[in-house]
């Protein structure tokens, strides 16, 4: 019996040791809580940061609707494309590439009776060498067609005012560079009547231009352009060349004397008025050439700065800016006088600039 008791005792010790050896730590409630917690454990791996490149801006694209080609929206070409803004009032072109000003240039648009149409246009066709099938087979280098009835951008003579049969003429070098820049489906051309003094005005006017609608036989029906005043922009200022009248000084009365009115004879005039065209009244020897005709005095001055940088030989010439009204429009003729001016003009023409001799 004793032997059986020891056997049972040993068996109990072995079982107890085994239980202690394999039993999880903690109480039964702890073990239950641990089991529940283990079931809710979410294993999170180290996050992998992957840089996603920005989506490319979709290119502006012309679309065909009912046989007509609608130009890309102005907003689209300012993001990705080319925007060309032409002001007939200023005879100036502004070109934007992907929203930034690329360059600007003087132009010559359609003369009275052959006015360049205003509106928003696509580029329908491009040809390096093209001749007009309307006007005596006239050459139209680097032609970019805007309409199917003969309106295009191309290189041509710039007399300083609107003189074409409806096309937009450009200097040769500028026409070549612009031709290389534009694409038929990614370029929008905006033509406006009003003068635009700076590129910022051109950009805002283009954004405000209404979209044309498709018309018959592939033509576009254009809508009226907004006024600069309606867009919160002042019209391009044109300086006045009216000679200011001298102010009559009001003399103070002498002490202890009765004040008496100052007559014209006794008044001292103020400083002599500044003549904005002082150089036009000075006799100058040499030959005279006309370089441009601008819509304002400031534009003529700015063009003089650009053209003398490009052709330093003009810096020693006498500059004149003369107001003139041509067909009810105000222009400011920029001319230069000096020795061998006509030879300089010939050199300028060979380089793509426009000028002509003035007798």
Residue pairs with C-beta under 8 A, 6 or more apart in sequence:
24 31
24 34
26 34
57 79
57 80
58 76
58 80
59 80
59 81
59 185
59 186
60 72
60 73
60 76
60 77
60 79
60 80
60 81
60 185
60 186
60 188
61 72
61 76
61 185
61 186
62 69
62 70
62 71
62 72
62 122
62 184
62 185
62 186
63 69
63 70
64 70
65 214
66 214
67 214
67 217
67 218
68 214
68 215
68 218
68 219
68 220
69 122
69 124
69 218
69 220
70 122
70 211
70 212
70 214
70 220
71 120
71 121
71 122
71 187
71 188
71 189
71 212
72 81
72 122
72 185
72 186
72 187
72 188
73 188
73 211
74 83
74 120
74 188
74 190
74 206
74 207
74 209
75 207
77 83
77 96
77 186
77 187
77 188
78 96
78 98
78 99
78 203
78 207
79 98
79 99
80 98
80 186
81 98
81 183
81 186
81 187
81 188
82 95
82 96
82 97
82 102
82 181
82 182
82 183
82 186
82 187
82 188
83 95
83 96
83 187
83 188
83 190
83 203
83 206
84 93
84 94
84 95
84 96
84 153
84 178
84 182
84 187
84 188
84 189
84 190
85 93
85 94
85 95
85 96
85 190
85 192
85 196
85 202
85 203
85 205
85 206
86 92
86 93
86 107
86 109
86 116
86 168
86 189
86 190
86 191
86 192
87 93
87 94
87 192
87 194
87 195
87 196
87 202
87 295
88 109
88 115
88 116
88 118
88 162
88 191
88 192
88 193
89 192
89 193
89 194
89 195
89 196
89 236
89 295
90 195
90 196
90 197
90 236
90 294
90 295
90 296
90 299
91 106
91 107
91 108
91 109
91 160
91 161
91 162
91 293
91 294
91 295
92 104
92 105
92 106
92 107
92 196
92 295
92 299
93 104
93 105
93 106
93 107
93 168
93 170
94 101
94 104
94 196
94 199
94 202
94 203
95 101
95 102
95 103
95 104
95 105
95 178
95 181
96 102
96 199
96 203
97 181
101 199
102 181
103 174
103 177
104 199
105 170
105 171
105 174
106 158
106 160
106 171
106 292
106 294
106 303
106 354
107 158
107 168
107 169
107 170
108 156
108 157
108 158
108 159
108 160
108 161
108 162
108 163
108 164
108 168
108 169
109 115
109 116
109 162
109 164
109 166
109 167
109 168
109 169
109 191
110 116
110 162
110 164
110 165
110 166
110 167
111 162
111 163
111 164
111 165
112 162
112 327
114 164
114 165
114 166
115 162
115 166
116 151
116 162
116 164
116 166
116 167
116 168
116 191
117 147
117 151
117 166
117 191
117 222
118 191
118 192
118 193
118 222
118 225
119 190
119 191
119 209
119 212
119 220
119 222
119 223
119 225
120 188
120 189
120 190
120 209
120 210
120 211
120 212
120 220
120 222
121 146
121 147
121 151
121 188
121 189
121 190
121 191
121 212
121 220
122 146
122 184
122 185
122 187
122 188
122 189
123 144
123 145
123 146
123 182
123 183
123 184
123 187
123 189
124 145
124 146
124 147
124 148
124 184
125 143
125 144
125 145
125 184
126 143
126 144
126 145
126 179
126 182
126 184
127 140
127 143
128 141
128 142
128 143
128 179
129 139
129 141
130 139
130 140
130 141
130 143
130 152
130 154
131 137
131 138
131 139
131 140
132 138
132 139
132 140
132 150
134 150
134 165
135 165
140 152
140 154
140 155
140 156
140 167
141 154
141 155
141 172
141 175
141 176
142 154
142 155
142 175
142 176
142 178
142 179
143 152
143 153
143 154
144 152
144 153
144 154
144 178
144 179
144 182
145 151
145 152
146 152
146 153
146 189
147 219
147 220
148 217
148 218
148 219
149 219
150 165
150 166
150 167
151 166
151 167
151 168
152 167
152 168
153 167
153 168
153 170
153 175
153 178
153 189
154 167
154 168
154 169
154 170
154 175
155 169
155 170
155 171
155 172
155 174
155 175
155 176
155 352
156 164
156 167
156 169
156 170
157 163
157 169
157 354
158 169
158 170
158 171
158 292
158 354
159 290
159 293
159 354
159 356
160 290
160 291
160 292
160 293
160 294
160 331
160 333
160 334
160 354
161 293
161 326
161 329
161 331
163 169
168 191
170 178
171 352
171 353
171 354
172 352
173 351
173 352
173 353
174 352
176 352
188 206
190 205
190 206
190 209
192 205
192 209
192 225
193 225
194 205
194 225
194 227
194 228
194 235
194 236
195 235
195 236
195 295
195 296
196 202
196 205
196 236
197 236
197 237
197 296
197 298
197 299
201 228
201 233
201 236
204 231
204 233
205 225
205 226
205 228
205 231
205 233
208 225
208 226
208 231
209 225
209 226
210 223
210 224
210 225
210 226
211 223
212 220
212 221
212 222
212 223
213 220
213 221
213 223
214 220
214 221
215 221
228 234
228 235
228 236
229 235
236 295
236 296
237 296
237 298
238 295
238 296
238 297
238 330
239 276
239 296
239 297
239 298
241 276
241 277
241 297
241 323
243 273
243 275
244 273
245 273
246 269
246 270
246 272
246 273
247 269
247 270
248 262
248 264
248 267
248 269
249 262
249 267
249 268
249 269
249 270
250 262
250 267
251 262
251 266
251 267
253 259
253 260
275 281
276 297
276 321
277 320
277 321
277 322
277 323
279 318
279 319
279 320
280 320
280 321
280 322
282 318
284 318
284 337
284 338
285 337
285 339
286 317
286 318
286 337
286 338
286 339
286 340
286 341
287 337
287 338
287 339
287 340
287 341
287 342
287 357
288 335
288 336
288 337
288 341
288 357
288 358
288 359
289 335
289 336
289 337
289 341
289 342
289 344
289 345
289 355
289 356
289 357
289 358
290 333
290 334
290 335
290 355
290 356
290 357
290 358
291 303
291 304
291 307
291 314
291 334
291 335
291 336
291 354
291 355
292 300
292 303
292 307
292 333
292 334
292 354
293 324
293 326
293 331
293 332
293 333
293 334
294 300
294 303
294 331
294 332
294 334
295 330
295 331
295 332
296 332
297 321
297 323
297 332
299 332
300 321
300 332
300 333
300 334
301 321
303 334
304 319
304 321
304 334
307 314
307 353
308 314
308 315
310 351
310 353
311 344
311 347
311 348
311 351
311 353
313 344
313 347
314 336
314 338
314 344
316 338
317 336
317 337
317 338
317 341
318 336
318 337
318 338
319 334
319 335
319 336
320 333
320 334
320 335
320 336
320 337
321 332
321 333
321 334
321 335
322 332
322 333
322 335
323 330
323 331
323 332
323 333
324 330
324 331
324 332
324 333
325 331
335 358
338 344
341 357
342 357
345 355
345 356
345 357
348 354
348 355
349 355
